[in-house]
């Protein structure tokens, strides 16, 4: 049985271990975050939501997920 390699990333200031070769889209889905209500930044760069599936996370990546909050 093949052992899954884990890498450490930082999400909103907290360290998390994820499987190697995890896409940004899989991470967001695993965290059960609704894509329509957030902005996603990877290593200080705002990500295009259409490209999340192609962006594979690497060791020590920094992900910031910001929720939109309506108000008036």
Chimera marker file (.cmm) of the C-alpha trace (Angstrom):
<marker_set name="trace">
<marker id="1" x="0.000" y="0.000" z="0.000" r="1" g="1" b="0" radius="0.5"/>
<marker id="2" x="1.372" y="3.378" z="-1.030" r="1" g="1" b="0" radius="0.5"/>
<marker id="3" x="1.830" y="5.898" z="1.763" r="1" g="1" b="0" radius="0.5"/>
<marker id="4" x="0.328" y="9.327" z="1.078" r="1" g="1" b="0" radius="0.5"/>
<marker id="5" x="2.893" y="12.085" z="1.363" r="1" g="1" b="0" radius="0.5"/>
<marker id="6" x="1.787" y="15.071" z="3.447" r="1" g="1" b="0" radius="0.5"/>
<marker id="7" x="2.887" y="18.665" z="3.099" r="1" g="1" b="0" radius="0.5"/>
<marker id="8" x="2.458" y="21.570" z="5.515" r="1" g="1" b="0" radius="0.5"/>
<marker id="9" x="0.711" y="24.742" z="4.386" r="1" g="1" b="0" radius="0.5"/>
<marker id="10" x="-0.671" y="27.727" z="6.249" r="1" g="1" b="0" radius="0.5"/>
<marker id="11" x="-4.369" y="28.599" z="5.942" r="1" g="1" b="0" radius="0.5"/>
<marker id="12" x="-5.562" y="31.891" z="7.440" r="1" g="1" b="0" radius="0.5"/>
<marker id="13" x="-2.592" y="31.891" z="9.807" r="1" g="1" b="0" radius="0.5"/>
<marker id="14" x="-2.925" y="28.260" z="10.970" r="1" g="1" b="0" radius="0.5"/>
<marker id="15" x="-0.733" y="25.363" z="9.887" r="1" g="1" b="0" radius="0.5"/>
<marker id="16" x="-2.425" y="22.372" z="8.265" r="1" g="1" b="0" radius="0.5"/>
<marker id="17" x="-1.108" y="19.131" z="6.790" r="1" g="1" b="0" radius="0.5"/>
<marker id="18" x="-2.641" y="18.128" z="3.473" r="1" g="1" b="0" radius="0.5"/>
<marker id="19" x="-1.954" y="15.388" z="0.936" r="1" g="1" b="0" radius="0.5"/>
<marker id="20" x="0.720" y="16.103" z="-1.640" r="1" g="1" b="0" radius="0.5"/>
<marker id="21" x="-0.733" y="17.018" z="-5.072" r="1" g="1" b="0" radius="0.5"/>
<marker id="22" x="-3.828" y="18.673" z="-3.557" r="1" g="1" b="0" radius="0.5"/>
<marker id="23" x="-5.361" y="21.348" z="-5.767" r="1" g="1" b="0" radius="0.5"/>
<marker id="24" x="-6.582" y="24.622" z="-4.334" r="1" g="1" b="0" radius="0.5"/>
<marker id="25" x="-10.106" y="23.675" z="-5.424" r="1" g="1" b="0" radius="0.5"/>
<marker id="26" x="-9.949" y="20.360" z="-3.516" r="1" g="1" b="0" radius="0.5"/>
<marker id="27" x="-8.728" y="22.194" z="-0.410" r="1" g="1" b="0" radius="0.5"/>
<marker id="28" x="-11.629" y="24.674" z="-0.573" r="1" g="1" b="0" radius="0.5"/>
<marker id="29" x="-14.112" y="21.829" z="-1.135" r="1" g="1" b="0" radius="0.5"/>
<marker id="30" x="-12.624" y="19.771" z="1.731" r="1" g="1" b="0" radius="0.5"/>
<marker id="31" x="-13.011" y="22.785" z="4.028" r="1" g="1" b="0" radius="0.5"/>
<marker id="32" x="-16.657" y="23.057" z="2.889" r="1" g="1" b="0" radius="0.5"/>
<marker id="33" x="-16.243" y="26.689" z="1.910" r="1" g="1" b="0" radius="0.5"/>
<marker id="34" x="-18.784" y="28.099" z="-0.587" r="1" g="1" b="0" radius="0.5"/>
<marker id="35" x="-16.736" y="29.456" z="-3.498" r="1" g="1" b="0" radius="0.5"/>
<marker id="36" x="-19.258" y="32.168" z="-4.365" r="1" g="1" b="0" radius="0.5"/>
<marker id="37" x="-18.819" y="33.859" z="-0.986" r="1" g="1" b="0" radius="0.5"/>
<marker id="38" x="-15.026" y="34.024" z="-0.707" r="1" g="1" b="0" radius="0.5"/>
<marker id="39" x="-11.878" y="35.487" z="-2.215" r="1" g="1" b="0" radius="0.5"/>
<marker id="40" x="-8.819" y="33.220" z="-2.229" r="1" g="1" b="0" radius="0.5"/>
<marker id="41" x="-5.248" y="34.406" z="-2.027" r="1" g="1" b="0" radius="0.5"/>
<marker id="42" x="-2.240" y="32.134" z="-2.523" r="1" g="1" b="0" radius="0.5"/>
<marker id="43" x="1.158" y="33.488" z="-1.486" r="1" g="1" b="0" radius="0.5"/>
<marker id="44" x="-0.150" y="37.090" z="-1.609" r="1" g="1" b="0" radius="0.5"/>
<marker id="45" x="-1.719" y="36.648" z="-5.069" r="1" g="1" b="0" radius="0.5"/>
<marker id="46" x="-5.483" y="36.722" z="-5.642" r="1" g="1" b="0" radius="0.5"/>
<marker id="47" x="-6.483" y="33.540" z="-7.448" r="1" g="1" b="0" radius="0.5"/>
<marker id="48" x="-8.851" y="33.270" z="-10.407" r="1" g="1" b="0" radius="0.5"/>
<marker id="49" x="-11.582" y="30.871" z="-9.270" r="1" g="1" b="0" radius="0.5"/>
<marker id="50" x="-11.697" y="29.304" z="-12.754" r="1" g="1" b="0" radius="0.5"/>
<marker id="51" x="-8.093" y="28.129" z="-12.302" r="1" g="1" b="0" radius="0.5"/>
<marker id="52" x="-8.312" y="26.674" z="-8.775" r="1" g="1" b="0" radius="0.5"/>
<marker id="53" x="-8.414" y="23.090" z="-10.064" r="1" g="1" b="0" radius="0.5"/>
<marker id="54" x="-5.131" y="23.578" z="-11.939" r="1" g="1" b="0" radius="0.5"/>
<marker id="55" x="-3.271" y="25.181" z="-9.019" r="1" g="1" b="0" radius="0.5"/>
<marker id="56" x="-1.496" y="22.452" z="-7.028" r="1" g="1" b="0" radius="0.5"/>
<marker id="57" x="-0.441" y="23.419" z="-3.522" r="1" g="1" b="0" radius="0.5"/>
<marker id="58" x="3.204" y="23.168" z="-2.508" r="1" g="1" b="0" radius="0.5"/>
<marker id="59" x="4.991" y="22.854" z="0.821" r="1" g="1" b="0" radius="0.5"/>
<marker id="60" x="4.877" y="26.098" z="2.856" r="1" g="1" b="0" radius="0.5"/>
<marker id="61" x="2.260" y="27.758" z="0.641" r="1" g="1" b="0" radius="0.5"/>
<marker id="62" x="0.219" y="30.433" z="2.396" r="1" g="1" b="0" radius="0.5"/>
<marker id="63" x="-3.507" y="30.449" z="1.669" r="1" g="1" b="0" radius="0.5"/>
<marker id="64" x="-5.831" y="33.219" z="2.817" r="1" g="1" b="0" radius="0.5"/>
<marker id="65" x="-9.572" y="32.713" z="2.402" r="1" g="1" b="0" radius="0.5"/>
<marker id="66" x="-11.639" y="35.837" z="2.987" r="1" g="1" b="0" radius="0.5"/>
<marker id="67" x="-15.428" y="35.652" z="3.343" r="1" g="1" b="0" radius="0.5"/>
<marker id="68" x="-17.605" y="38.373" z="1.853" r="1" g="1" b="0" radius="0.5"/>
<marker id="69" x="-20.016" y="39.849" z="4.370" r="1" g="1" b="0" radius="0.5"/>
<marker id="70" x="-22.942" y="41.921" z="3.196" r="1" g="1" b="0" radius="0.5"/>
<marker id="71" x="-24.138" y="44.875" z="5.120" r="1" g="1" b="0" radius="0.5"/>
<marker id="72" x="-25.321" y="48.397" z="4.829" r="1" g="1" b="0" radius="0.5"/>
<link id1="1" id2="2" r="1" g="1" b="0" radius="0.2"/>
<link id1="2" id2="3" r="1" g="1" b="0" radius="0.2"/>
<link id1="3" id2="4" r="1" g="1" b="0" radius="0.2"/>
<link id1="4" id2="5" r="1" g="1" b="0" radius="0.2"/>
<link id1="5" id2="6" r="1" g="1" b="0" radius="0.2"/>
<link id1="6" id2="7" r="1" g="1" b="0" radius="0.2"/>
<link id1="7" id2="8" r="1" g="1" b="0" radius="0.2"/>
<link id1="8" id2="9" r="1" g="1" b="0" radius="0.2"/>
<link id1="9" id2="10" r="1" g="1" b="0" radius="0.2"/>
<link id1="10" id2="11" r="1" g="1" b="0" radius="0.2"/>
<link id1="11" id2="12" r="1" g="1" b="0" radius="0.2"/>
<link id1="12" id2="13" r="1" g="1" b="0" radius="0.2"/>
<link id1="13" id2="14" r="1" g="1" b="0" radius="0.2"/>
<link id1="14" id2="15" r="1" g="1" b="0" radius="0.2"/>
<link id1="15" id2="16" r="1" g="1" b="0" radius="0.2"/>
<link id1="16" id2="17" r="1" g="1" b="0" radius="0.2"/>
<link id1="17" id2="18" r="1" g="1" b="0" radius="0.2"/>
<link id1="18" id2="19" r="1" g="1" b="0" radius="0.2"/>
<link id1="19" id2="20" r="1" g="1" b="0" radius="0.2"/>
<link id1="20" id2="21" r="1" g="1" b="0" radius="0.2"/>
<link id1="21" id2="22" r="1" g="1" b="0" radius="0.2"/>
<link id1="22" id2="23" r="1" g="1" b="0" radius="0.2"/>
<link id1="23" id2="24" r="1" g="1" b="0" radius="0.2"/>
<link id1="24" id2="25" r="1" g="1" b="0" radius="0.2"/>
<link id1="25" id2="26" r="1" g="1" b="0" radius="0.2"/>
<link id1="26" id2="27" r="1" g="1" b="0" radius="0.2"/>
<link id1="27" id2="28" r="1" g="1" b="0" radius="0.2"/>
<link id1="28" id2="29" r="1" g="1" b="0" radius="0.2"/>
<link id1="29" id2="30" r="1" g="1" b="0" radius="0.2"/>
<link id1="30" id2="31" r="1" g="1" b="0" radius="0.2"/>
<link id1="31" id2="32" r="1" g="1" b="0" radius="0.2"/>
<link id1="32" id2="33" r="1" g="1" b="0" radius="0.2"/>
<link id1="33" id2="34" r="1" g="1" b="0" radius="0.2"/>
<link id1="34" id2="35" r="1" g="1" b="0" radius="0.2"/>
<link id1="35" id2="36" r="1" g="1" b="0" radius="0.2"/>
<link id1="36" id2="37" r="1" g="1" b="0" radius="0.2"/>
<link id1="37" id2="38" r="1" g="1" b="0" radius="0.2"/>
<link id1="38" id2="39" r="1" g="1" b="0" radius="0.2"/>
<link id1="39" id2="40" r="1" g="1" b="0" radius="0.2"/>
<link id1="40" id2="41" r="1" g="1" b="0" radius="0.2"/>
<link id1="41" id2="42" r="1" g="1" b="0" radius="0.2"/>
<link id1="42" id2="43" r="1" g="1" b="0" radius="0.2"/>
<link id1="43" id2="44" r="1" g="1" b="0" radius="0.2"/>
<link id1="44" id2="45" r="1" g="1" b="0" radius="0.2"/>
<link id1="45" id2="46" r="1" g="1" b="0" radius="0.2"/>
<link id1="46" id2="47" r="1" g="1" b="0" radius="0.2"/>
<link id1="47" id2="48" r="1" g="1" b="0" radius="0.2"/>
<link id1="48" id2="49" r="1" g="1" b="0" radius="0.2"/>
<link id1="49" id2="50" r="1" g="1" b="0" radius="0.2"/>
<link id1="50" id2="51" r="1" g="1" b="0" radius="0.2"/>
<link id1="51" id2="52" r="1" g="1" b="0" radius="0.2"/>
<link id1="52" id2="53" r="1" g="1" b="0" radius="0.2"/>
<link id1="53" id2="54" r="1" g="1" b="0" radius="0.2"/>
<link id1="54" id2="55" r="1" g="1" b="0" radius="0.2"/>
<link id1="55" id2="56" r="1" g="1" b="0" radius="0.2"/>
<link id1="56" id2="57" r="1" g="1" b="0" radius="0.2"/>
<link id1="57" id2="58" r="1" g="1" b="0" radius="0.2"/>
<link id1="58" id2="59" r="1" g="1" b="0" radius="0.2"/>
<link id1="59" id2="60" r="1" g="1" b="0" radius="0.2"/>
<link id1="60" id2="61" r="1" g="1" b="0" radius="0.2"/>
<link id1="61" id2="62" r="1" g="1" b="0" radius="0.2"/>
<link id1="62" id2="63" r="1" g="1" b="0" radius="0.2"/>
<link id1="63" id2="64" r="1" g="1" b="0" radius="0.2"/>
<link id1="64" id2="65" r="1" g="1" b="0" radius="0.2"/>
<link id1="65" id2="66" r="1" g="1" b="0" radius="0.2"/>
<link id1="66" id2="67" r="1" g="1" b="0" radius="0.2"/>
<link id1="67" id2="68" r="1" g="1" b="0" radius="0.2"/>
<link id1="68" id2="69" r="1" g="1" b="0" radius="0.2"/>
<link id1="69" id2="70" r="1" g="1" b="0" radius="0.2"/>
<link id1="70" id2="71" r="1" g="1" b="0" radius="0.2"/>
<link id1="71" id2="72" r="1" g="1" b="0" radius="0.2"/>
</marker_set>
